[in-house]
Amino acid sequence: MNTKTTITFKTDKKLRDAAKRTADKLGIPLTTVMNAQLAQFVSEGRFEVSLTPRREKVREWERISDEFEQHPERFHVSSIEDFIADLRA
């Protein structure tokens, strides 16, 4: 009895082609990559997305971090509501 099935989903052609090239470079079929991701999703009940931050965002974070280290008093909040308000500002 055949226990295999096919899943069809839409994705951008460029993304599919890039994923196929990457899998080929690693010497594994794209189907293996997708099956591994599905198995991990099922076993962990979650999925992760890993992104590489843009350089300008890294520089901005470093600037804020430096400012915090030099002037921590500027970042004191008395409540979560104040913290959220500061984030929105």
Secondary structure by P-SEA (a helix, b strand, c coil): cccbbbbbbbccaaaaaaaaaaaaaacccaaaaaaaaaaaaaaacbbbbbbbccaaaaaaaaaaaaaaaacccccccccaaaaaaaaac
